[in-house]
């Protein structure tokens, strides 16, 4: 749970985190910033959505629980830095 995340949605292996400002409006700058931070740490996230405020992830077909947990922990750490 974090104030930057407005919604989490997905289907199958494609997931998105909608990033918002404190007033609930889209937050494209933080989406871009997180995308670059994650890329610098070896993760590929893309900015999507109509307002470019959805951080999207489509993991590889072969991914294990440890890799999923590491991705979540890394993303959470970067979100906390930017909150």
Buried (B, 14 or more C-beta within 10 A) or exposed (E): EEEBBBEEEEEEEEBBBBBBBEEEEBBBEBBBBBBEBBEEEEBEBBBBBEBBBBBBBBBEEEEEEEEEEEBEEBBEEBBEEBE
